[in-house]
Amino acid sequence: MNTKLIISLVLAGLAVLFIIQNVTVVEIRFLFWTLSMSRALLMFFILAIGIVVGWTLCSLSVSRRSS
């Protein structure tokens, strides 16, 4: 079997297990905003924001070096 397929299936299984274990609703408060969402969804959004910020900073760094 393909190694990438096995690794992908294991990671997908771990992600499903993580989501099942973190369904607790948490309340996030920032200044005067309040938001309620599941802990797993909150962690996913934080990860996605981190990836976008890292990708943007890396792109800016590469473009500054080339010019």
N, CA, C and O atoms as a GROMACS GRO file, in nm:
protein
  268
    1MET      N    1   0.083  -0.119   0.000
    1MET     CA    2   0.000   0.000   0.000
    1MET      C    3   0.088   0.126   0.000
    1MET      O    4   0.204   0.122   0.042
    2ASN      N    5   0.033   0.232  -0.046
    2ASN     CA    6   0.104   0.358  -0.055
    2ASN      C    7   0.126   0.417   0.085
    2ASN      O    8   0.032   0.426   0.164
    3THR      N    9   0.249   0.458   0.115
    3THR     CA   10   0.282   0.513   0.247
    3THR      C   11   0.206   0.642   0.275
    3THR      O   12   0.161   0.663   0.387
    4LYS      N   13   0.192   0.728   0.176
    4LYS     CA   14   0.120   0.854   0.195
    4LYS      C   15  -0.026   0.828   0.230
    4LYS      O   16  -0.084   0.900   0.311
    5LEU      N   17  -0.086   0.727   0.169
    5LEU     CA   18  -0.225   0.693   0.198
    5LEU      C   19  -0.240   0.647   0.343
    5LEU      O   20  -0.335   0.687   0.411
    6ILE      N   21  -0.149   0.565   0.388
    6ILE     CA   22  -0.156   0.516   0.526
    6ILE      C   23  -0.140   0.630   0.625
    6ILE      O   24  -0.214   0.639   0.722
    7ILE      N   25  -0.042   0.717   0.600
    7ILE     CA   26  -0.020   0.832   0.688
    7ILE      C   27  -0.142   0.923   0.688
    7ILE      O   28  -0.182   0.973   0.793
    8SER      N   29  -0.201   0.946   0.571
    8SER     CA   30  -0.321   1.030   0.561
    8SER      C   31  -0.438   0.971   0.639
    8SER      O   32  -0.510   1.043   0.707
    9LEU      N   33  -0.457   0.840   0.629
    9LEU     CA   34  -0.566   0.776   0.702
    9LEU      C   35  -0.544   0.782   0.853
    9LEU      O   36  -0.639   0.803   0.928
   10VAL      N   37  -0.420   0.764   0.897
   10VAL     CA   38  -0.391   0.773   1.040
   10VAL      C   39  -0.416   0.915   1.090
   10VAL      O   40  -0.476   0.933   1.196
   11LEU      N   41  -0.370   1.015   1.016
   11LEU     CA   42  -0.392   1.154   1.056
   11LEU      C   43  -0.541   1.190   1.056
   11LEU      O   44  -0.587   1.262   1.144
   12ALA      N   45  -0.614   1.141   0.958
   12ALA     CA   46  -0.759   1.166   0.954
   12ALA      C   47  -0.828   1.102   1.074
   12ALA      O   48  -0.918   1.160   1.134
   13GLY      N   49  -0.786   0.981   1.108
   13GLY     CA   50  -0.842   0.914   1.226
   13GLY      C   51  -0.812   0.988   1.354
   13GLY      O   52  -0.898   1.000   1.441
   14LEU      N   53  -0.689   1.039   1.367
   14LEU     CA   54  -0.654   1.119   1.484
   14LEU      C   55  -0.734   1.249   1.490
   14LEU      O   56  -0.774   1.293   1.598
   15ALA      N   57  -0.758   1.310   1.375
   15ALA     CA   58  -0.838   1.433   1.371
   15ALA      C   59  -0.981   1.406   1.415
   15ALA      O   60  -1.039   1.484   1.490
   16VAL      N   61  -1.039   1.295   1.369
   16VAL     CA   62  -1.176   1.260   1.410
   16VAL      C   63  -1.182   1.231   1.559
   16VAL      O   64  -1.275   1.274   1.626
   17LEU      N   65  -1.083   1.160   1.611
   17LEU     CA   66  -1.076   1.133   1.754
   17LEU      C   67  -1.065   1.262   1.834
   17LEU      O   68  -1.129   1.278   1.938
   18PHE      N   69  -0.983   1.355   1.786
   18PHE     CA   70  -0.967   1.485   1.852
   18PHE      C   71  -1.099   1.561   1.855
   18PHE      O   72  -1.135   1.619   1.958
   19ILE      N   73  -1.170   1.561   1.744
   19ILE     CA   74  -1.297   1.634   1.736
   19ILE      C   75  -1.400   1.572   1.828
   19ILE      O   76  -1.475   1.644   1.894
   20ILE      N   77  -1.405   1.440   1.834
   20ILE     CA   78  -1.502   1.371   1.920
   20ILE      C   79  -1.475   1.404   2.068
   20ILE      O   80  -1.569   1.418   2.146
   21GLN      N   81  -1.348   1.415   2.106
   21GLN     CA   82  -1.314   1.440   2.245
   21GLN      C   83  -1.325   1.587   2.285
   21GLN      O   84  -1.323   1.617   2.404
   22ASN      N   85  -1.337   1.678   2.190
   22ASN     CA   86  -1.338   1.821   2.221
   22ASN      C   87  -1.464   1.890   2.169
   22ASN      O   88  -1.456   1.991   2.099
   23VAL      N   89  -1.578   1.835   2.204
   23VAL     CA   90  -1.704   1.895   2.158
   23VAL      C   91  -1.762   1.993   2.260
   23VAL      O   92  -1.868   2.050   2.237
   24THR      N   93  -1.693   2.012   2.370
   24THR     CA   94  -1.740   2.103   2.473
   24THR      C   95  -1.750   2.245   2.417
   24THR      O   96  -1.659   2.291   2.348
   25VAL      N   97  -1.859   2.312   2.447
   25VAL     CA   98  -1.877   2.449   2.402
   25VAL      C   99  -1.805   2.542   2.500
   25VAL      O  100  -1.825   2.534   2.621
   26VAL      N  101  -1.723   2.628   2.446
   26VAL     CA  102  -1.651   2.726   2.526
   26VAL      C  103  -1.696   2.866   2.485
   26VAL      O  104  -1.740   2.888   2.372
   27GLU      N  105  -1.684   2.959   2.579
   27GLU     CA  106  -1.723   3.097   2.553
   27GLU      C  107  -1.597   3.180   2.543
   27GLU      O  108  -1.511   3.176   2.631
   28ILE      N  109  -1.586   3.256   2.436
   28ILE     CA  110  -1.471   3.343   2.414
   28ILE      C  111  -1.518   3.487   2.429
   28ILE      O  112  -1.616   3.528   2.367
   29ARG      N  113  -1.448   3.562   2.512
   29ARG     CA  114  -1.482   3.702   2.532
   29ARG      C  115  -1.362   3.788   2.494
   29ARG      O  116  -1.251   3.764   2.540
   30PHE      N  117  -1.386   3.888   2.412
   30PHE     CA  118  -1.284   3.985   2.372
   30PHE      C  119  -1.348   4.122   2.370
   30PHE      O  120  -1.437   4.150   2.290
   31LEU      N  121  -1.300   4.209   2.459
   31LEU     CA  122  -1.356   4.343   2.478
   31LEU      C  123  -1.506   4.330   2.504
   31LEU      O  124  -1.546   4.283   2.610
   32PHE      N  125  -1.590   4.372   2.409
   32PHE     CA  126  -1.734   4.364   2.431
   32PHE      C  127  -1.801   4.257   2.345
   32PHE      O  128  -1.924   4.250   2.342
   33TRP      N  129  -1.722   4.173   2.276
   33TRP     CA  130  -1.777   4.063   2.197
   33TRP      C  131  -1.775   3.934   2.278
   33TRP      O  132  -1.683   3.909   2.356
   34THR      N  133  -1.877   3.853   2.258
   34THR     CA  134  -1.884   3.721   2.320
   34THR      C  135  -1.923   3.621   2.211
   34THR      O  136  -2.015   3.645   2.133
   35LEU      N  137  -1.852   3.509   2.208
   35LEU     CA  138  -1.875   3.408   2.106
   35LEU      C  139  -1.868   3.271   2.171
   35LEU      O  140  -1.778   3.244   2.251
   36SER      N  141  -1.962   3.184   2.138
   36SER     CA  142  -1.962   3.046   2.189
   36SER      C  143  -1.944   2.950   2.072
   36SER      O  144  -2.013   2.961   1.970
   37MET      N  145  -1.850   2.857   2.087
   37MET     CA  146  -1.825   2.757   1.983
   37MET      C  147  -1.758   2.636   2.046
   37MET      O  148  -1.711   2.643   2.160
   38SER      N  149  -1.753   2.527   1.973
   38SER     CA  150  -1.687   2.407   2.027
   38SER      C  151  -1.536   2.430   2.034
   38SER      O  152  -1.480   2.506   1.956
   39ARG      N  153  -1.474   2.363   2.128
   39ARG     CA  154  -1.330   2.380   2.149
   39ARG      C  155  -1.252   2.334   2.026
   39ARG      O  156  -1.153   2.398   1.989
   40ALA      N  157  -1.294   2.226   1.962
   40ALA     CA  158  -1.224   2.176   1.843
   40ALA      C  159  -1.232   2.277   1.728
   40ALA      O  160  -1.133   2.298   1.658
   41LEU      N  161  -1.348   2.338   1.709
   41LEU     CA  162  -1.364   2.438   1.604
   41LEU      C  163  -1.278   2.560   1.632
   41LEU      O  164  -1.219   2.617   1.540
   42LEU      N  165  -1.271   2.601   1.758
   42LEU     CA  166  -1.187   2.714   1.797
   42LEU      C  167  -1.041   2.684   1.765
   42LEU      O  168  -0.971   2.770   1.710
   43MET      N  169  -0.994   2.566   1.799
   43MET     CA  170  -0.855   2.529   1.771
   43MET      C  171  -0.828   2.523   1.622
   43MET      O  172  -0.719   2.560   1.577
   44PHE      N  173  -0.926   2.476   1.543
   44PHE     CA  174  -0.911   2.474   1.398
   44PHE      C  175  -0.896   2.615   1.343
   44PHE      O  176  -0.810   2.640   1.259
   45PHE      N  177  -0.979   2.708   1.391
   45PHE     CA  178  -0.970   2.847   1.344
   45PHE      C  179  -0.837   2.910   1.382
   45PHE      O  180  -0.779   2.984   1.303
   46ILE      N  181  -0.789   2.883   1.503
   46ILE     CA  182  -0.661   2.937   1.545
   46ILE      C  183  -0.548   2.881   1.458
   46ILE      O  184  -0.458   2.955   1.418
   47LEU      N  185  -0.553   2.752   1.428
   47LEU     CA  186  -0.454   2.690   1.340
   47LEU      C  187  -0.459   2.752   1.200
   47LEU      O  188  -0.356   2.783   1.142
   48ALA      N  189  -0.580   2.768   1.146
   48ALA     CA  190  -0.595   2.825   1.012
   48ALA      C  191  -0.542   2.969   1.007
   48ALA      O  192  -0.476   3.007   0.910
   49ILE      N  193  -0.571   3.048   1.109
   49ILE     CA  194  -0.521   3.185   1.114
   49ILE      C  195  -0.369   3.185   1.122
   49ILE      O  196  -0.303   3.266   1.056
   50GLY      N  197  -0.312   3.095   1.201
   50GLY     CA  198  -0.167   3.084   1.211
   50GLY      C  199  -0.102   3.046   1.079
   50GLY      O  200   0.003   3.099   1.044
   51ILE      N  201  -0.164   2.955   1.006
   51ILE     CA  202  -0.111   2.915   0.876
   51ILE      C  203  -0.114   3.032   0.778
   51ILE      O  204  -0.018   3.056   0.705
   52VAL      N  205  -0.225   3.105   0.775
   52VAL     CA  206  -0.238   3.219   0.684
   52VAL      C  207  -0.137   3.328   0.719
   52VAL      O  208  -0.073   3.384   0.630
   53VAL      N  209  -0.122   3.359   0.847
   53VAL     CA  210  -0.027   3.461   0.889
   53VAL      C  211   0.116   3.418   0.856
   53VAL      O  212   0.195   3.498   0.806
   54GLY      N  213   0.150   3.293   0.884
   54GLY     CA  214   0.284   3.242   0.853
   54GLY      C  215   0.312   3.244   0.704
   54GLY      O  216   0.422   3.282   0.663
   55TRP      N  217   0.215   3.204   0.624
   55TRP     CA  218   0.233   3.204   0.479
   55TRP      C  219   0.251   3.347   0.428
   55TRP      O  220   0.335   3.372   0.341
   56THR      N  221   0.173   3.441   0.481
   56THR     CA  222   0.182   3.581   0.439
   56THR      C  223   0.319   3.639   0.476
   56THR      O  224   0.383   3.705   0.394
   57LEU      N  225   0.363   3.616   0.599
   57LEU     CA  226   0.493   3.668   0.641
   57LEU      C  227   0.607   3.606   0.561
   57LEU      O  228   0.704   3.674   0.528
   58CYS      N  229   0.597   3.479   0.530
   58CYS     CA  230   0.699   3.413   0.449
   58CYS      C  231   0.701   3.472   0.308
   58CYS      O  232   0.808   3.494   0.252
   59SER      N  233   0.585   3.496   0.251
   59SER     CA  234   0.578   3.555   0.117
   59SER      C  235   0.636   3.695   0.115
   59SER      O  236   0.706   3.732   0.021
   60LEU      N  237   0.606   3.774   0.218
   60LEU     CA  238   0.662   3.909   0.225
   60LEU      C  239   0.813   3.905   0.241
   60LEU      O  240   0.884   3.986   0.181
   61SER      N  241   0.863   3.812   0.320
   61SER     CA  242   1.007   3.798   0.340
   61SER      C  243   1.078   3.761   0.208
   61SER      O  244   1.183   3.817   0.176
   62VAL      N  245   1.021   3.668   0.135
   62VAL     CA  246   1.080   3.626   0.008
   62VAL      C  247   1.076   3.738  -0.094
   62VAL      O  248   1.171   3.757  -0.170
   63SER      N  249   0.966   3.814  -0.098
   63SER     CA  250   0.956   3.923  -0.196
   63SER      C  251   1.053   4.038  -0.164
   63SER      O  252   1.103   4.104  -0.255
   64ARG      N  253   1.080   4.061  -0.035
   64ARG     CA  254   1.175   4.165   0.002
   64ARG      C  255   1.318   4.124  -0.034
   64ARG      O  256   1.398   4.209  -0.074
   65ARG      N  257   1.350   3.996  -0.020
   65ARG     CA  258   1.485   3.950  -0.053
   65ARG      C  259   1.511   3.959  -0.203
   65ARG      O  260   1.622   3.990  -0.245
   66SER      N  261   1.408   3.932  -0.284
   66SER     CA  262   1.428   3.931  -0.430
   66SER      C  263   1.434   4.070  -0.489
   66SER      O  264   1.486   4.088  -0.599
   67SER      N  265   1.384   4.171  -0.418
   67SER     CA  266   1.386   4.306  -0.476
   67SER      C  267   1.498   4.391  -0.423
   67SER      O  268   1.512   4.507  -0.462
   0.00000   0.00000   0.00000
